[in-house]
Amino acid sequence: MKLVFVTVSVPVIKSLIACTGELKAEYNAEIELSVYYSISNLTKEKRQKLTEDIAAADLTVTDLMGSPPLICQAVEEGLKKTKGFVVPHGGVFREYLHLGTFTAAESMANTGKKPDMAAMRKMGAMMREKG
């Protein structure tokens, strides 16, 4: 199973590494963990690798609050290509939420409100611009 986490939180990164090790040991699980610290810019090569990792992931979790615009762009490129589950934390890229048959659009449909995709895109664009 390929897991990708893009986060601004150092404690989350430490916990993920420890948890993955425990899961591998206890369940003999094949887990490929890719963690990206998204608080500062990555090189062009690392951004390309990030995009590729997300596109190929079984599960991607994003926490991009305060991330530079270039990282947000790389993440979005990968999210557009992935067939895996996506859990966006915070307000950025909620339109890519996907857990099994549950999606952001389905969530909004169940509340009786239509998703305001234009507002979501605007919010994502503002986050990418401001970092």
N, C-alpha and C positions, 0 to 999 in steps of 0.2 A: 504494500500500500504506500502510495506516494503522498506525503503531506507537505503543504507549503504554508508557512506563516510569514506574513509581512507585518511587522509591528514596530511601534515606537517605544515599547516597554521592555526595559532590561530584565525586570523580574519575570516577565512572561517568558522571555527567551531562556532564562535559567531553569524555570520550571518545566518548560517543554523538553529541554535536553534531559533533565532528570527523569521525567515521566516516560519519555520514549525509551530510555535505557531500562527502566523498570518493566515496561510492557514487553520489550524484547526478551528480557530475561525470564519473566514469569510465564509468558504465553508462547515463547519461541516464535514471536511474530516477526514477519518481514516488513519492517517499516523503514521507508526512506524519508527522512526528515530534512527539509530545506527551510532554513530560517533566515530571513532578511531583516536587518535592523534598518528601518526606513526613516531615521531622523535626519540623516545627512545624505548628500548626493552619492550615487554609485557611479562607477566608471561606465562608459558606454557598453563595454563587454559584459559587465555584471548586470546591467539593466536588461540586456538581451537575454542573458541566462535566466534572469527573474521571469521575463515574459515566457520563455520556453518552459520553465519549471511549472508555472501556473497553467499553461496550456495543457501540459501532460499530467497534471495532478489529479488524484482521486478526491482530494479535499483541499480547499484553499481558504484560509482565514486571514482577513485583512483588518488592520487597525492603522489607519493612515493619518490620524489627526496630527497636523503639523509637518507632514511629509513634504519634501520638495516636489514641485510640479513634474519634473522628469521621472521621478519614481512613480507618481500617480499615473502618468501616461503609460509607463511600462506595465504597471499592474493592469490597467484597463485593457491594454492590447492582449494580455494573457487571458483575462476574464472573458473577452469576446470569443476566444478560441476554445476555452475549456469545455469539456463534457462532464467534468467532475462536480462535486458539491461545492458550493460557495457560501461562506458565512462572513458577510461584511459587518464589522463592528463600527458603530458610529454612523454618521450620516452619509458618508461617501460610498458610492457604488451599491446602494441598496437594491437598485434595479437588477443586479446580478445575483441576488439571493436565490439559492437553489439547494434544497435538501430533499432528495427523493422526488416526489411529485409536487412538493410544496415549493412555491415560487413567490416572489414579491408581488407579482400581479394577482396570484390566487389569494394572497393574504388581504390585499386591498378589496378584492371582489367579495370576500367573506364579510367584510365590515360594511358593505353597501356603498362604499366610496370608490370612485374611480381613481386609479393611480395618477398623480400629477407628474407624469414623466418629464415634462418640460421643466418643472420646478426642481426635480431630482437632478436633471442634467445641469441646470443652472447652478445648483448647489455644488455639484461635483466640479464644475468648471471653476467656480470661485475658490474651492479648496485647492485645486491644482495651481491656480494663479498665486494664491497667497502663501501656499506651502504650509 
